[in-house]
Amino acid sequence: MNDQTWTGIRQRVEALAARPDSTQVFGALGHRFLLDAPLTPEDLSELQAQIGVELPEEYRDFLLQVGAGGAGPAYGVFPVRRVEGLWRWEGDGADLAELSRLAEPFPRRGPDPEDVESLLSEQPEEEDFEEIDDFDDAMEAWDTRWEALMWAPERTVGAVVINHLGCALRQWLIISGPERGRIWSDDRADEQDLTPLLDGDGQPVTFGRWYRDWLEQAEGGTPPAGTAVDRTSDRTPAS
């Protein structure tokens, strides 16, 4: 990606804020088309030294030329900020990322689908219990097993949470490994594993494509594909 890729992007985002129809864009009431200030080259060097790996080129250039986070797909791009001397990403679920393990290759495959299906088949049903307390105990025990299978830290090494779509659904930017620079969807709250975000031709979506597609659709007044959330779930990883 060349230096021209992000030219004028910040100004286009700022122009959206002044449009009377901008609030119709999904997530706009959250980010309000505001962007953090870009990182300085010194900031970026310090950040990459801390995490022990170079960030993907498209994202790195975005941080330097557009902003450290803010307006973007769904509820916006999680900002990366220095807090008490250390860099970290901030947002709903950002703490799911293991910042000390970003240099490890992100795994393309998660739990064995047969193991997932088997565990789902054992999920307690309230009507099978005479006492609600017994159901609650059984559900708590099942949730513990589910979280150990689906939310193990090893599943998301080499990646950072880049935004959220609501209802505990999120998207990750892959930092290391064969999927480096690409966006993956996280629907584990809906009992599905992480999957690569693909375009209409079935091709992987990179960070630059992901952001620019959102911007073009927002400017055109159309809801960005893949951001509207109509599912609900209260399953989140145990703290």
Secondary structure, DSSP 8 states (H G I E B T S, - for coil): --TTTTTTHHHHHHHHHTSTTGGGSTTHHHHTT-B-----HHHHHHHHHHHTS---HHHHHHHHHT-SSBS-STT-B--EEEETTEEEE-STTGGGS-GGGTTS---S--S-HHHHHHHHHT---GGG-SSHHHHHHHHHHHHHHHHHHHS-GGGGTTEEEEEEEETTEEEEEE-SSTTTTBEEEE-GGGT---EE-B-TTS-B-BHHHHHHHHHHHHHHT---TT-------------
